[in-house]
Amino acid sequence: MKKQNKHVGSSLDDILKHEGILEEARAIAIKESVAWQVQQAMLKDNITKVEMAKRMRTSRAALDRLLDPGNGAVTLQTLSRAANAIGRVLRIELV
């Protein structure tokens, strides 16, 4: 008899929770989303990385960390400065 897959019918959240990585996955997804939005705004407004770093009052290396989807170690302060640099406001909610 064929063994059933225990994850069939489960949601992705259920699987990640079962594996113990749900919160980490959510944090990474949020950071990637914000980084993507910053990149899109930079492209739309023709803002170079050098100009963006100046607007944020930070280094190019710090901006590169923000834009790197694999780097989850970005502070709220950095995210907020990036949002301000592109004329946006960072909003965080508990839902």
C-alpha positions in Angstrom: 0.0 0.0 0.0 1.2 3.5 -0.9 2.1 5.7 2.0 0.3 9.1 2.0 2.1 12.3 2.1 1.4 14.0 5.4 1.6 17.4 3.8 -1.1 16.8 1.1 -3.9 19.2 1.8 -1.8 21.3 4.1 -1.2 25.0 3.6 2.3 26.4 3.1 2.0 28.1 6.5 1.1 24.7 8.1 4.2 23.1 6.5 6.5 25.9 7.6 5.1 25.9 11.1 5.6 22.1 11.3 9.2 22.6 10.2 9.7 25.3 12.8 10.6 28.0 10.2 7.3 29.9 9.8 8.4 33.2 11.5 11.7 33.2 9.8 10.1 32.7 6.4 7.6 35.5 7.0 10.4 37.9 8.0 12.4 37.1 4.9 9.4 37.5 2.7 8.6 40.9 4.2 12.2 42.1 3.8 12.3 40.8 0.2 9.1 42.6 -0.6 10.3 45.9 0.8 13.7 45.5 -1.1 11.8 44.8 -4.3 9.6 47.9 -3.8 12.7 50.1 -3.2 14.3 48.7 -6.3 11.2 49.4 -8.4 11.0 53.0 -7.1 14.7 53.5 -7.9 14.2 52.2 -11.4 11.0 54.3 -12.0 12.7 57.5 -10.7 16.1 56.8 -12.3 17.9 56.8 -8.9 21.3 55.3 -9.0 22.7 53.3 -6.1 25.2 56.1 -5.4 22.4 58.6 -5.3 20.2 56.4 -3.2 23.0 55.8 -0.7 23.5 59.6 -0.4 19.8 60.2 0.1 19.8 57.5 2.9 23.0 59.0 4.4 24.6 55.6 4.3 27.2 53.6 2.4 26.7 51.7 -0.9 27.5 48.5 1.0 24.6 49.2 3.4 22.3 49.8 0.4 23.5 46.6 -1.2 22.7 44.7 2.0 19.2 46.2 1.9 18.7 45.3 -1.8 20.1 41.7 -1.4 17.1 39.4 -1.1 19.2 36.8 0.8 20.3 39.2 3.5 17.7 39.4 6.2 19.8 41.4 8.6 18.4 44.8 7.9 17.3 47.2 10.6 14.0 49.0 10.8 16.0 52.3 10.7 17.6 51.3 7.4 14.2 50.3 5.9 12.7 53.6 7.1 15.6 55.7 5.7 15.2 53.8 2.3 11.4 54.5 2.3 12.0 58.2 3.0 14.7 58.4 0.3 12.2 57.4 -2.3 9.4 59.6 -0.9 7.5 56.9 0.9 6.8 56.0 4.5 7.5 52.6 6.1 4.4 51.2 7.8 4.5 48.1 10.0 1.3 46.6 11.3 0.3 43.7 13.6 -2.5 41.7 12.0 
